[in-house]
Amino acid sequence: MRAGLPELHVDLRHQRLSLRRDGATLREYPVSTGINGVGEIGGSGMTPRGWHQVRARIGAGAPPTAVFRGRRPTGEVWSPALHHAHPQRDWILGRILWLSGLEPGRNRLGCVDTFRRYIYIHGTPPVQPLGVPASHGCVRMSTDDVVDLFDRVPAGTRVLLHE
């Protein structure tokens, strides 16, 4: 832990993300991680474990339900009608905290590289479940919660994903 700086801890078993500073929990949020479980291999749809950092923050100032594809806003704003028109879309809404692994061979470099796997903490529509694994490997949050979290953590924030 780096004194005075925030850290994020994602409890993969209990589907909770906690924002911590100096060992104290400041906020806790329900999340949804990989429906395929935990694992580091690219293409697995699993959520990687271990220490990471927020490598990029994307979406500052965008509406909380702005739609992103390829880390760029599409110009759309999520609505039930838009959701109905695109039922198979993996919705990335509001904000993106793009993670990069810090442990070579575990979640960094080669076929286990979290950054190259495009693993994010991001917003999800209210019709998607939280508190249960349901994502394609990312950490999903409600749009209000991801905006709140985004405003509290800088790039470089350490993130521990653990069981």
Z-matrix of the N, CA and C atoms (Angstrom, degrees):
N
C 1 1.442
C 2 1.521 1 108.76
N 3 1.316 2 117.23 1 137.11
C 4 1.458 3 122.78 2 178.64
C 5 1.522 4 108.27 3 -101.78
N 6 1.305 5 116.34 4 117.82
C 7 1.473 6 122.14 5 -172.91
C 8 1.523 7 111.86 6 -52.53
N 9 1.330 8 114.90 7 131.68
C 10 1.454 9 121.93 8 175.89
C 11 1.510 10 115.70 9 82.60
N 12 1.330 11 118.18 10 -14.55
C 13 1.461 12 120.90 11 -178.39
C 14 1.523 13 110.29 12 -97.98
N 15 1.327 14 116.68 13 146.40
C 16 1.469 15 118.35 14 179.16
C 17 1.522 16 111.27 15 -72.43
N 18 1.320 17 115.48 16 156.21
C 19 1.461 18 124.26 17 171.51
C 20 1.519 19 107.35 18 -134.94
N 21 1.312 20 115.74 19 150.03
C 22 1.458 21 121.49 20 173.99
C 23 1.523 22 108.22 21 -112.46
N 24 1.334 23 116.19 22 136.67
C 25 1.454 24 121.97 23 174.92
C 26 1.523 25 107.04 24 -123.32
N 27 1.326 26 116.32 25 123.50
C 28 1.460 27 121.83 26 178.22
C 29 1.523 28 107.49 27 -108.60
N 30 1.317 29 115.39 28 113.00
C 31 1.460 30 122.37 29 178.17
C 32 1.524 31 106.80 30 -87.63
N 33 1.330 32 115.83 31 103.77
C 34 1.467 33 121.33 32 -174.89
C 35 1.526 34 112.36 33 -70.19
N 36 1.304 35 117.43 34 -28.44
C 37 1.458 36 120.58 35 178.89
C 38 1.529 37 111.19 36 -72.14
N 39 1.331 38 116.65 37 -43.40
C 40 1.467 39 121.17 38 -175.85
C 41 1.527 40 113.77 39 -97.68
N 42 1.352 41 116.64 40 -1.05
C 43 1.462 42 122.09 41 176.68
C 44 1.539 43 111.34 42 55.89
N 45 1.337 44 114.75 43 52.09
C 46 1.465 45 122.40 44 179.75
C 47 1.521 46 109.11 45 -133.58
N 48 1.318 47 115.77 46 142.12
C 49 1.456 48 122.35 47 173.11
C 50 1.513 49 107.39 48 -115.58
N 51 1.326 50 116.66 49 129.87
C 52 1.462 51 119.33 50 177.15
C 53 1.525 52 109.63 51 -118.34
N 54 1.311 53 114.26 52 137.83
C 55 1.451 54 123.20 53 173.88
C 56 1.519 55 106.24 54 -95.48
N 57 1.336 56 116.07 55 122.20
C 58 1.461 57 120.68 56 -175.88
C 59 1.521 58 110.55 57 -125.51
N 60 1.319 59 113.76 58 152.48
C 61 1.460 60 120.78 59 172.77
C 62 1.521 61 107.38 60 -145.27
N 63 1.327 62 115.96 61 127.07
C 64 1.466 63 122.17 62 179.83
C 65 1.533 64 111.77 63 52.02
N 66 1.334 65 116.79 64 39.59
C 67 1.454 66 121.81 65 176.75
C 68 1.514 67 115.70 66 84.04
N 69 1.329 68 118.04 67 -10.16
C 70 1.471 69 121.75 68 -179.17
C 71 1.525 70 109.92 69 -97.25
N 72 1.327 71 116.15 70 136.87
C 73 1.458 72 121.03 71 175.66
C 74 1.519 73 108.83 72 -81.25
N 75 1.335 74 115.81 73 121.06
C 76 1.460 75 122.08 74 -179.47
C 77 1.527 76 112.33 75 -92.95
N 78 1.327 77 115.80 76 -37.62
C 79 1.459 78 122.09 77 -178.87
C 80 1.522 79 107.70 78 -148.97
N 81 1.327 80 114.78 79 153.63
C 82 1.462 81 120.25 80 175.04
C 83 1.523 82 107.19 81 -137.56
N 84 1.333 83 115.85 82 139.66
C 85 1.462 84 121.83 83 -175.33
C 86 1.536 85 109.87 84 -133.13
N 87 1.333 86 118.12 85 143.92
C 88 1.470 87 119.75 86 169.94
C 89 1.526 88 109.13 87 -75.25
N 90 1.323 89 116.27 88 144.65
C 91 1.464 90 121.76 89 179.66
C 92 1.525 91 109.53 90 -136.45
N 93 1.312 92 114.75 91 174.09
C 94 1.460 93 122.07 92 171.60
C 95 1.522 94 107.15 93 -133.47
N 96 1.325 95 115.96 94 126.19
C 97 1.460 96 121.00 95 179.41
C 98 1.528 97 109.26 96 -112.16
N 99 1.320 98 117.26 97 -166.13
C 100 1.461 99 122.64 98 -170.31
C 101 1.518 100 115.95 99 -58.49
N 102 1.319 101 115.39 100 125.26
C 103 1.468 102 121.30 101 177.10
C 104 1.530 103 110.32 102 -63.70
N 105 1.337 104 116.92 103 -24.79
C 106 1.465 105 121.20 104 179.26
C 107 1.523 106 112.48 105 -87.35
N 108 1.328 107 116.81 106 5.59
C 109 1.461 108 120.34 107 177.96
C 110 1.510 109 112.84 108 95.25
N 111 1.324 110 115.26 109 -152.52
C 112 1.458 111 120.90 110 -178.22
C 113 1.513 112 109.94 111 -110.96
N 114 1.323 113 115.30 112 144.65
C 115 1.455 114 121.34 113 179.59
C 116 1.512 115 110.04 114 168.33
N 117 1.297 116 115.37 115 160.49
C 118 1.451 117 120.43 116 -170.19
C 119 1.532 118 114.98 117 -108.92
N 120 1.299 119 118.98 118 -9.96
C 121 1.464 120 121.45 119 -173.42
C 122 1.528 121 111.42 120 -73.58
N 123 1.338 122 116.25 121 131.72
C 124 1.455 123 122.31 122 177.20
C 125 1.517 124 111.60 123 -55.25
N 126 1.335 125 116.80 124 140.17
C 127 1.452 126 122.20 125 178.53
C 128 1.513 127 114.54 126 81.33
N 129 1.327 128 117.92 127 0.76
C 130 1.465 129 121.26 128 -176.00
C 131 1.524 130 113.40 129 -81.63
N 132 1.334 131 117.85 130 -20.19
C 133 1.463 132 120.79 131 -173.98
C 134 1.518 133 112.43 132 71.63
N 135 1.329 134 116.42 133 13.86
C 136 1.464 135 121.65 134 -179.90
C 137 1.530 136 110.05 135 -98.44
N 138 1.328 137 115.31 136 157.84
C 139 1.460 138 121.07 137 176.71
C 140 1.521 139 109.32 138 -89.41
N 141 1.354 140 116.84 139 127.67
C 142 1.466 141 119.71 140 -178.72
C 143 1.524 142 112.31 141 -73.65
N 144 1.325 143 115.02 142 154.46
C 145 1.464 144 121.56 143 178.86
C 146 1.522 145 110.23 144 -106.64
N 147 1.332 146 114.16 145 170.09
C 148 1.451 147 121.32 146 173.47
C 149 1.519 148 113.55 147 97.62
N 150 1.334 149 114.03 148 -171.23
C 151 1.463 150 121.29 149 -177.82
C 152 1.522 151 110.90 150 -82.78
N 153 1.315 152 114.29 151 134.40
C 154 1.458 153 123.90 152 178.10
C 155 1.524 154 107.94 153 -133.65
N 156 1.324 155 114.97 154 177.79
C 157 1.457 156 120.23 155 169.62
C 158 1.519 157 108.71 156 -139.31
N 159 1.320 158 115.70 157 156.18
C 160 1.458 159 121.01 158 173.16
C 161 1.524 160 106.14 159 -74.98
N 162 1.309 161 115.91 160 109.45
C 163 1.473 162 120.44 161 -177.17
C 164 1.514 163 111.31 162 -87.43
N 165 1.335 164 117.32 163 -33.36
C 166 1.465 165 121.17 164 -179.49
C 167 1.524 166 109.34 165 -145.80
N 168 1.322 167 114.70 166 145.08
C 169 1.469 168 123.11 167 176.83
C 170 1.526 169 106.09 168 -116.63
N 171 1.322 170 116.26 169 121.79
C 172 1.466 171 121.06 170 -173.92
C 173 1.524 172 109.48 171 -127.07
N 174 1.337 173 116.13 172 133.85
C 175 1.453 174 120.72 173 173.19
C 176 1.513 175 115.61 174 111.74
N 177 1.326 176 118.77 175 5.65
C 178 1.469 177 120.40 176 -179.51
C 179 1.524 178 110.23 177 -52.48
N 180 1.330 179 116.04 178 129.36
C 181 1.461 180 121.43 179 177.21
C 182 1.513 181 115.19 180 84.28
N 183 1.324 182 118.19 181 -8.73
C 184 1.467 183 120.95 182 178.95
C 185 1.530 184 109.11 183 -73.87
N 186 1.335 185 117.76 184 155.63
C 187 1.468 186 119.20 185 173.39
C 188 1.526 187 110.30 186 -57.85
N 189 1.324 188 118.23 187 148.04
C 190 1.472 189 120.72 188 -178.56
C 191 1.529 190 113.99 189 -56.27
N 192 1.328 191 117.73 190 -26.71
C 193 1.465 192 120.08 191 -179.57
C 194 1.533 193 112.05 192 -110.08
N 195 1.351 194 116.64 193 23.11
C 196 1.464 195 120.15 194 173.69
C 197 1.529 196 108.68 195 -61.34
N 198 1.320 197 116.19 196 140.80
C 199 1.467 198 122.32 197 -178.94
C 200 1.526 199 109.00 198 -94.81
N 201 1.338 200 115.89 199 134.23
C 202 1.460 201 122.24 200 177.54
C 203 1.523 202 109.35 201 -118.51
N 204 1.333 203 115.31 202 142.40
C 205 1.470 204 122.91 203 170.65
C 206 1.516 205 106.36 204 -138.00
N 207 1.312 206 116.86 205 130.20
C 208 1.455 207 119.85 206 -177.29
C 209 1.524 208 112.05 207 59.77
N 210 1.336 209 116.02 208 33.04
C 211 1.463 210 123.31 209 178.91
C 212 1.515 211 113.88 210 66.98
N 213 1.310 212 117.54 211 17.09
C 214 1.459 213 122.02 212 178.13
C 215 1.527 214 109.13 213 -124.66
N 216 1.341 215 116.33 214 142.21
C 217 1.467 216 118.15 215 177.47
C 218 1.524 217 110.21 216 -67.32
N 219 1.332 218 115.63 217 138.31
C 220 1.465 219 120.24 218 -179.58
C 221 1.526 220 111.56 219 -86.35
N 222 1.336 221 116.32 220 -13.37
C 223 1.467 222 120.18 221 -172.88
C 224 1.515 223 111.61 222 93.09
N 225 1.323 224 116.50 223 -8.72
C 226 1.462 225 121.40 224 177.90
C 227 1.521 226 109.99 225 -87.65
N 228 1.312 227 115.12 226 155.20
C 229 1.455 228 122.68 227 171.04
C 230 1.521 229 105.70 228 -121.62
N 231 1.337 230 116.72 229 128.03
C 232 1.458 231 120.65 230 -175.97
C 233 1.526 232 110.95 231 -59.67
N 234 1.326 233 114.23 232 139.66
C 235 1.467 234 122.49 233 173.70
C 236 1.522 235 107.17 234 -149.31
N 237 1.331 236 117.44 235 160.89
C 238 1.467 237 118.22 236 175.96
C 239 1.530 238 112.48 237 -56.08
N 240 1.329 239 117.45 238 -36.96
C 241 1.468 240 120.35 239 -180.00
C 242 1.528 241 110.92 240 -66.13
N 243 1.339 242 117.24 241 -42.73
C 244 1.464 243 120.36 242 177.95
C 245 1.527 244 110.15 243 -64.67
N 246 1.317 245 116.15 244 -40.47
C 247 1.462 246 120.95 245 177.44
C 248 1.531 247 110.66 246 -60.13
N 249 1.322 248 116.19 247 -44.61
C 250 1.463 249 121.63 248 179.81
C 251 1.534 250 110.92 249 -63.30
N 252 1.327 251 116.39 250 -35.59
C 253 1.469 252 120.81 251 -179.50
C 254 1.533 253 112.07 252 -72.48
N 255 1.336 254 117.20 253 -22.40
C 256 1.472 255 122.02 254 -177.73
C 257 1.531 256 109.25 255 -134.21
N 258 1.323 257 118.56 256 66.08
C 259 1.469 258 121.03 257 -172.18
C 260 1.526 259 114.76 258 -66.67
N 261 1.312 260 118.83 259 -21.00
C 262 1.463 261 120.79 260 -177.19
C 263 1.526 262 113.25 261 -94.78
N 264 1.328 263 117.47 262 -2.28
C 265 1.459 264 120.84 263 -177.13
C 266 1.530 265 110.97 264 -68.18
N 267 1.335 266 115.97 265 138.63
C 268 1.462 267 121.40 266 173.18
C 269 1.526 268 105.96 267 -88.36
N 270 1.306 269 116.69 268 96.88
C 271 1.457 270 123.43 269 -170.65
C 272 1.522 271 111.94 270 -71.01
N 273 1.319 272 115.66 271 126.12
C 274 1.463 273 123.44 272 173.28
C 275 1.516 274 105.45 273 -120.06
N 276 1.336 275 115.17 274 112.23
C 277 1.459 276 120.64 275 -170.90
C 278 1.529 277 112.55 276 -122.05
N 279 1.324 278 114.77 277 149.05
C 280 1.462 279 123.10 278 164.82
C 281 1.502 280 117.42 279 77.84
N 282 1.310 281 117.06 280 -67.43
C 283 1.464 282 122.82 281 -176.81
C 284 1.521 283 108.73 282 -147.96
N 285 1.340 284 114.29 283 154.25
C 286 1.462 285 121.52 284 176.75
C 287 1.519 286 108.11 285 -131.34
N 288 1.322 287 115.70 286 127.73
C 289 1.466 288 122.66 287 168.47
C 290 1.531 289 105.02 288 -111.81
N 291 1.333 290 115.94 289 104.13
C 292 1.463 291 122.19 290 -173.98
C 293 1.520 292 108.49 291 -85.19
N 294 1.326 293 116.59 292 123.91
C 295 1.457 294 122.09 293 -174.19
C 296 1.528 295 112.70 294 -94.42
N 297 1.314 296 114.56 295 146.87
C 298 1.455 297 122.80 296 175.81
C 299 1.527 298 107.68 297 -130.60
N 300 1.319 299 116.80 298 130.08
C 301 1.457 300 121.28 299 -179.88
C 302 1.521 301 112.32 300 -66.16
N 303 1.317 302 115.44 301 151.76
C 304 1.465 303 121.92 302 178.90
C 305 1.525 304 112.65 303 -114.59
N 306 1.341 305 116.80 304 0.65
C 307 1.459 306 120.57 305 -175.26
C 308 1.538 307 110.37 306 -118.04
N 309 1.355 308 117.44 307 96.64
C 310 1.466 309 119.96 308 -179.39
C 311 1.528 310 111.62 309 -54.05
N 312 1.338 311 114.68 310 133.37
C 313 1.463 312 121.12 311 -179.75
C 314 1.511 313 113.96 312 86.60
N 315 1.324 314 117.30 313 -19.04
C 316 1.472 315 120.99 314 177.73
C 317 1.520 316 111.15 315 -104.34
N 318 1.339 317 117.31 316 -49.50
C 319 1.467 318 120.95 317 -179.25
C 320 1.530 319 111.49 318 -143.09
N 321 1.324 320 115.46 319 13.81
C 322 1.460 321 120.89 320 179.24
C 323 1.516 322 109.37 321 -137.96
N 324 1.327 323 115.64 322 135.57
C 325 1.467 324 125.19 323 178.36
C 326 1.536 325 111.06 324 76.23
N 327 1.316 326 114.98 325 157.54
C 328 1.456 327 121.97 326 176.90
C 329 1.520 328 113.71 327 58.73
N 330 1.318 329 116.06 328 -149.05
C 331 1.472 330 121.81 329 -174.94
C 332 1.521 331 113.33 330 -77.40
N 333 1.331 332 117.99 331 -0.47
C 334 1.471 333 120.89 332 179.96
C 335 1.531 334 111.99 333 -110.18
N 336 1.320 335 118.54 334 10.79
C 337 1.461 336 122.34 335 -172.79
C 338 1.537 337 112.12 336 -72.19
N 339 1.319 338 115.21 337 110.59
C 340 1.466 339 121.45 338 -178.04
C 341 1.522 340 111.77 339 -59.12
N 342 1.315 341 117.72 340 -42.14
C 343 1.470 342 121.10 341 -178.47
C 344 1.524 343 110.42 342 -62.84
N 345 1.317 344 117.78 343 -44.72
C 346 1.469 345 121.41 344 179.48
C 347 1.527 346 112.28 345 -71.43
N 348 1.320 347 116.08 346 -18.39
C 349 1.473 348 120.34 347 175.82
C 350 1.532 349 111.07 348 -83.49
N 351 1.319 350 117.57 349 -4.74
C 352 1.466 351 122.85 350 -179.62
C 353 1.527 352 111.21 351 59.04
N 354 1.318 353 115.49 352 51.66
C 355 1.462 354 121.08 353 177.65
C 356 1.528 355 108.16 354 -91.71
N 357 1.340 356 115.29 355 123.26
C 358 1.459 357 122.29 356 -176.76
C 359 1.520 358 110.99 357 -125.62
N 360 1.317 359 114.23 358 163.84
C 361 1.460 360 122.93 359 157.45
C 362 1.521 361 103.28 360 -101.51
N 363 1.331 362 117.74 361 122.64
C 364 1.465 363 119.65 362 -175.29
C 365 1.515 364 111.19 363 -149.94
N 366 1.319 365 115.24 364 166.90
C 367 1.457 366 121.26 365 177.74
C 368 1.510 367 111.95 366 -78.58
N 369 1.335 368 114.83 367 154.89
C 370 1.463 369 122.02 368 179.42
C 371 1.526 370 108.68 369 -137.36
N 372 1.326 371 118.36 370 155.34
C 373 1.462 372 120.86 371 -178.77
C 374 1.533 373 112.41 372 -63.65
N 375 1.333 374 116.50 373 155.95
C 376 1.463 375 120.03 374 179.78
C 377 1.529 376 113.55 375 -65.84
N 378 1.315 377 117.75 376 -14.85
C 379 1.468 378 120.41 377 178.65
C 380 1.529 379 112.03 378 -83.92
N 381 1.346 380 117.52 379 -8.07
C 382 1.458 381 121.48 380 177.89
C 383 1.529 382 109.13 381 -90.55
N 384 1.321 383 117.51 382 142.27
C 385 1.466 384 119.63 383 -177.51
C 386 1.526 385 112.57 384 -73.53
N 387 1.312 386 115.70 385 147.25
C 388 1.463 387 123.41 386 169.88
C 389 1.516 388 106.87 387 -120.70
N 390 1.320 389 116.48 388 156.13
C 391 1.464 390 120.50 389 -179.42
C 392 1.514 391 113.37 390 88.66
N 393 1.338 392 116.85 391 -2.77
C 394 1.468 393 122.58 392 176.92
C 395 1.529 394 108.45 393 -138.94
N 396 1.334 395 118.26 394 148.50
C 397 1.458 396 119.87 395 176.68
C 398 1.528 397 110.81 396 -63.35
N 399 1.339 398 117.15 397 126.50
C 400 1.464 399 120.53 398 -179.57
C 401 1.524 400 112.66 399 -153.65
N 402 1.347 401 118.36 400 -2.88
C 403 1.465 402 120.36 401 -174.46
C 404 1.528 403 111.39 402 -88.70
N 405 1.324 404 114.53 403 -179.80
C 406 1.461 405 121.60 404 176.43
C 407 1.530 406 110.64 405 -94.32
N 408 1.340 407 116.93 406 16.39
C 409 1.460 408 122.35 407 179.48
C 410 1.519 409 112.98 408 127.42
N 411 1.326 410 116.54 409 -23.09
C 412 1.466 411 120.87 410 178.48
C 413 1.525 412 110.67 411 -75.59
N 414 1.329 413 114.59 412 174.16
C 415 1.453 414 122.02 413 174.09
C 416 1.524 415 106.25 414 -104.81
N 417 1.318 416 116.51 415 109.71
C 418 1.463 417 121.73 416 -179.15
C 419 1.520 418 110.84 417 -93.61
N 420 1.339 419 114.71 418 144.17
C 421 1.465 420 121.78 419 177.96
C 422 1.525 421 108.22 420 -136.79
N 423 1.332 422 116.67 421 163.43
C 424 1.461 423 119.12 422 172.07
C 425 1.526 424 107.69 423 -63.33
N 426 1.318 425 116.80 424 155.36
C 427 1.468 426 119.34 425 -178.96
C 428 1.525 427 111.70 426 -63.32
N 429 1.321 428 118.18 427 -39.34
C 430 1.470 429 119.96 428 178.04
C 431 1.524 430 110.92 429 -63.30
N 432 1.330 431 116.87 430 -42.08
C 433 1.462 432 120.46 431 -178.71
C 434 1.523 433 112.06 432 -68.39
N 435 1.333 434 118.15 433 -39.54
C 436 1.467 435 118.90 434 -178.16
C 437 1.526 436 110.32 435 -70.10
N 438 1.328 437 117.99 436 -33.73
C 439 1.465 438 120.20 437 175.60
C 440 1.535 439 109.55 438 -65.65
N 441 1.324 440 116.67 439 -43.78
C 442 1.466 441 121.12 440 178.13
C 443 1.529 442 110.50 441 -60.23
N 444 1.313 443 117.03 442 -48.09
C 445 1.460 444 121.32 443 -179.46
C 446 1.528 445 111.05 444 -63.30
N 447 1.317 446 116.88 445 -45.52
C 448 1.470 447 122.95 446 -179.06
C 449 1.528 448 110.54 447 -54.31
N 450 1.322 449 115.82 448 -41.85
C 451 1.467 450 120.75 449 -178.58
C 452 1.525 451 112.64 450 -70.89
N 453 1.330 452 117.74 451 -11.89
C 454 1.471 453 121.78 452 -176.01
C 455 1.527 454 114.50 453 -105.41
N 456 1.341 455 117.55 454 -13.00
C 457 1.469 456 118.82 455 -174.91
C 458 1.527 457 111.73 456 -125.08
N 459 1.327 458 116.68 457 131.83
C 460 1.462 459 120.48 458 176.71
C 461 1.529 460 111.13 459 -86.80
N 462 1.327 461 115.87 460 167.06
C 463 1.463 462 120.49 461 168.90
C 464 1.525 463 107.17 462 -57.22
N 465 1.314 464 116.25 463 144.60
C 466 1.455 465 121.66 464 -178.48
C 467 1.521 466 113.52 465 93.92
N 468 1.334 467 117.56 466 -9.11
C 469 1.469 468 120.57 467 177.70
C 470 1.520 469 108.84 468 -58.70
N 471 1.314 470 116.60 469 133.24
C 472 1.466 471 121.73 470 177.75
C 473 1.519 472 110.01 471 -78.93
N 474 1.339 473 115.50 472 142.17
C 475 1.463 474 122.94 473 -176.92
C 476 1.520 475 107.91 474 -133.15
N 477 1.330 476 116.29 475 123.72
C 478 1.462 477 121.16 476 176.26
C 479 1.518 478 108.60 477 -107.31
N 480 1.327 479 116.81 478 121.06
C 481 1.463 480 122.53 479 173.95
C 482 1.528 481 106.24 480 -104.44
N 483 1.327 482 116.63 481 117.42
C 484 1.466 483 119.96 482 -173.24
C 485 1.532 484 110.93 483 -141.73
N 486 1.357 485 114.11 484 158.00
C 487 1.462 486 120.42 485 178.37
C 488 1.514 487 109.78 486 -92.07
